[in-house]
Amino acid sequence: MDEFLSDGNIKAAIMNASKGKRSRASVRPLVQDPDAWLPVVRDYALHFKNNNHVPKTINDNGHGKQRTIIVPAFMEQIVHHMLVNMLKPVIMRGMYEHSYGSVPGRGIHLAKRRIEKWLHNDQRGTKYFLKMDIYHFFASVPNERLKIRVARNVKDPDFLRVLFEVIDVQRGLPLGFYTSQWLANFYLQDLDHFIVEKLHARHYVRYMDDMVIFGPNKRELHRIRKKIEVFLNRLGLRLKENWCVARFVYERDGKEFGRDLDFMGFRFYRTRTVLRKSIMLRATRLAHNMRGTVRNARRFMSYLGWFSHSDTYNVFRRWVAPCLNVRKLKYKISRAEERRQKCRNGMKPATAHP
């Protein structure tokens, strides 16, 4: 608890929580003079209580779904970052090496390279695959079981009081809280170790609640899936019914048979990795209808990262490159950042409480 309320942890939390919103009137004073706000934030964290939140529904364009999220106030976000700064060593110590997503240094592209390595170096061991995910994972995490799991590793009662206050904001883990992605990975650590150590899955990767297991035998993968269902029931979770066990794509007489792996926005084949069709369509439509705004420029640069990490250069060259100039987009973004920085430096400190 002393480290949680320390000056260094509060300052680090302020800087991390303010990323992308430092021009806001409610955020600017804390960023400009964090030392002056240390007593305020410390007292707020020491007696932390959740605000009254009104959930809002958004469209997740990346998955074509509607999601219900909770947007915390900036002071709440600071406390969330303070908590995670303390929990990181505990969570990382027991994390499975091929657990990816919402963890620094363990993003989509690292997971992609690991899968490609397995597909290239062990064709027999990746002959079949089991793909599955958890039904309404974040909303289904049982609060009491999560708190018991956390209390096994964290013994400070004062720190746990603040953390449990955040956990109990609603049933399950709320989308929109910085703590949720870390606690989600932490809650599934026992599942990871069960799959690797008890079920002896040789090639297993998890991206949040999406899981893929490769194996040489289809019957063995079905056996693994049934045991995972039983284990998830003990965690208060259940497997989504759209799981599949399939023969991974292979070639015979110059033709492809089997099924490619659609995972994390990529489609994996034995010799190539391409983008999911929906992502390619969104990127090409944006390029064809590009308007000269900085927001659209930033959006497209994020898509450019998808193209650069997959074998889709011909699609980019044919459908995207003729429509825009990437160098000009980068220049537009850099100029906008320069103007934003100058404006921020020239502003007078605001006095509004966040």
N, C-alpha and C positions, 0 to 999 in steps of 0.2 A: 504493500500500500504506500509506503514511503517513496518508493521509486515511481509508482504510478502518479503521485502528486508532486514529483520533483520538477524543478524549473526546466531542466533539459527535455523531459518527456512532454511537458505542456507546450514548449516552444516548437518541438518537432511535430506535435499533433496539429498545432495552428498552421504551420507551413504546409503540411500534407493535406489537411482538410480544405485549405483555401485555394488549392490548385484549380485553375480554370474559372475562378470567381473572385479574383482579387480586386476587380474594379467595382464590385458591389458596395454600396454605401454601408451595409451592415458588416462587411468583412474587412474593408480597407483599414479601419483603425487598429484592428488586432494585428494585421500584417505589418503596418508601419511602425508600431510601437508595442511589440509583444510583452516587453518587460512591465509596462504599465498595467497590462491586463492579467498578469500572473495571479494576483490575489483574487480577482473576480472569477477566473476560470477554476482556480483551485477550490474555492468555496462552492462553486456550482457543481464540480465533480464530486466533492466530498459529500454533499447532500443531494446527489443526483436523483431526479424523478423524471420519468418520461413525460413529454408534452402530450396534450390531447391531439391525436392525429386523425385526419380524415383520409382514408385510403382513396387513391385515384387509379383509374384504369387507363392504360396506355396501349398503343399498338406496337408490338415488337416486330418491326419490319424484317429483322433477320430471320425470324421463324414463322412469320405469318400468323402470330397468335396475339391474343389480348392478355395482358398481365396486370395484376393489381399490385401497386407499389405504395410504399409509405415514404414520404420525403421528410427527413428530419430537419429541424432547425440547425443553423450553423453551430451554435453552442453544443447541441447534441452531437453533431458530427465530430467536433473536437474531442468530446469524451469517448466516442467510439474509437477514434484513432489512438487515444491514450490507452484504452483497453487492449487494442490489438497489438500495440507496441510491446506490452507486457506479455501477451499470450504467444507472440510469434516464436520465441525459443521453445516453448512447451509444445506447440503444434508441430513445428518443423522437426523436432527431435524424433517424433514417432511417425512421420509421414512416409508413406510408400514412395519409392524412388520414381515410379512412373504414374504418379498422380499429378494431373496437370489442371490448369485453369484457376484464375484468381490468386495465383501464387507468384511472387516476383521471380523472374527467371525461368518460369515453367509455363510458357504460353502455348498457343496452338502450334506454332511452327516447330518448337522443340519436340512436341508430341508427334507431329507429322514425320520428322526425321527419324524418330525412333521406330515408328511403324514401318517406314520404308526400309530401314536397316533389317528389321525382322523379315520382311517379305523378300528381300534380296539375298540374305545370308542363310535362311532356313526355310526352304520351300516346302519340305516335308512337314515341318512343325507348324506351318501356316496354311496347310491344305484346306482346312475348314475354319470358320469363325462363328462365334456367338456374339451377337450384338443385342444390347438391352439397356434400358434405363428405368428409373424409379418413378412411380406414379406420383405426380404432384409433390415432388421431393421437398422443396422448401416449406410448403404449407403443411406437410405431413410430419415433420420432425417433432416428436413429443417433447414438450418443454421440460417436464420433470425428469425424463430419462437423460436428456442432454445435460441438465444441471448435475445429475448424479455422475455422469461421465466426466464433466469438468472438475467436479469436486475431488475426483480420484487423483487429479494431477495438481490442483491448486488448493492450498490449505489456508490461505489468508482469509479469514471470515469477512473483514471489512472490504477487501477487494471483491470477494464473491458477491457481497450485497449489491455493489454497483453493477457488476456483470449480470447478475440474475434479474435486476431491474430492467436491463436492456432486453434480456431474453424473454421476459414476461410481457413485453409490449403487446403481443398478440399470440394466438395459437400458432405454433410453427415459427419459422424464421422469416422475417419480413423482407421482401425484395425492396431494395433501396437503402438498407442499412449496410455500412461497411463491415460491421461485425459478422453479418450473415454468411458471407462467402467463406470466411475463415472458420467459423463454427461448423459450417456444412462439411468442409474438408475434414475437420477434427472428428466429427461424429461418424464419418465413414471410414476412419482409420482401422477400426476393428474388422470391418468387412474386407478391406484390402488385405490385411494380414491373414484373415481366414482363407481367402481365395488363393493366396500365394503359398502359405505355410501348411494349411490343412488340405486344400484341394489340389495343391501342387501344379497350379496353372503356370506354365513356363513363360508364355507371352500374354501378359495382361496389362491393359492400359485403361485408366479412368480419367475422363474429363468432366469434372463436377459429378453429376449423377449419370452421365452416359458412360457405358462400359463396353469394352471389346476384349474378348478372349480368343486367341488362336489356338488351334490344336490339330493333331494328325488324324483324329478319330471323331466322327460325328456323334457316335453313341456316348463317348466320354463327355463331350460338350453338353449333351442333354442331361447327363448325370450331374454335371457341375451346376447347370442352371437350376435343377430341382433343389439342390442343397443350398444354393444362394437364396432361393425363395424362402426356405425355412429360416435361414439366418436373418433375412430382412424382416421376417415376421417378429423375431425376437427384438429387433430394433424399433418395432412399431411402424415399419414401412412395408410397401409391397411393390412387386415388379410390375411394370406396365405390360399390358397384354400384347404389345406389338413386337416382342422379342423375336429374334430369328436365328436359326442355325442354318448355315448355307455353305456350299462348296465355293471356295474362293475362285475367282475368274482364272481360267487357264486356256491355253491355246492348243488346238489340234488341227492339223492339216490347214494351217493358216487362218483358222476361224477361232473366235473366242466363245468359250462356254463358261458356265458358272455365273457367279454374281460378284460384281465389284462391291467394295465396302464404302458406303456413304457415311462419313463420320467427320465431325467438326467443320463442316463446310467444304470438305474435299471428297473426291471420289478416287479411291485407291485401286490401282491395277498393279500387276506384277512388275511392269516395266515403266509405268508413268503414273503421275498424280495430277488430276485436273480439278478445276473448280466445280462445285455444285452448280447445276444449270440455273437455279434461281438467282444465285449471286452473280453469275456472268450476265444474266439478263438485266439485273438492276444496274450493274456497272456500265453496260453498253447503252442503256437507256439514258442514264445520267450524262454520259459523254455526248450523246446525240442531242440532248436537250439542255446542255450546259448553259447556264446564265452566269454572267460575270460577277457573282457574289463570292465573298471570301468563304462563306459557309459551304457553298457547293465545291469550291476548290479544295477545302479540307476534306469534304466527303469523298471526293474522287481520289485524293492522295491515299486515303485509307484503303480504297479498292485497289490502288496500284500495288500496295503491299501484297494483296492476295495474288495478283497476277505474277509478281516477281518470285513468289514461293511455290509456283505450280507450273506444270508443263502446258501452259495455255498461251504461249507467245504468239502463235499464228492467229488466234482469236483477237488478241490485243492489236496486232499489226493490221489486221484486216478491218475490224469493226470499231476500234477505239482510237488508234493513233491518228487516222485522217481527220478526226473531229476536233482535236484540241492539241495544244502545245503544252507539254508537261513542264517545260522550263518556265514558261510564263505563269503557270499556276503556282509554282514554287516561289517565283518572284512576288506574285500578288500576296501570298501568305506571309512572306518575310516582311514586306512593306506594311502589312496590316499589324504585324507584331511590333514593328518599330513604332508605329503611330500609337499603338495601345500602351507601349512602355513609356513613351514621352508624355502621353496624357496622364498616366498613372503617377509619374514623378512630379508633374506639375500641379496635381490636385491638392487642395488643402485637406488635412485630416478631417474626416467626418466624426460626428459625436454621437451618432445613433447607436443604441445598444443592440447587439446582434440578436 
